[in-house]
Amino acid sequence: MKVSARNCLSGTIKSIEVGMVNNEVVIELAPGVEITAVVTKTSAERLGLTVGSSAYALIKATSVMVGVDD
């Protein structure tokens, strides 16, 4: 797989919340470290996403915001 995204995180699909149009996919990157993505239901089906299977979280952003507590 070749992609232009600079941040490619591999993990295991922990859960999939199926909606009418979109699915919420939780990928566990490491024990206790998760990232959530919202993908169309069609894309989730086309990719064959299932709980327990391996997947990549590809992050491509034009900006990143940073915040701190007061």
PyMOL commands that set and color helices and strands:
alter all, ss='L'
color gray80, all
select helices_A, chain A and resi 41-47
alter helices_A, ss='H'
color red, helices_A
select strands_A, chain A and resi 7-18+22-30+33-40+54-59
alter strands_A, ss='S'
color yellow, strands_A
deselect
rebuild
show_as cartoon
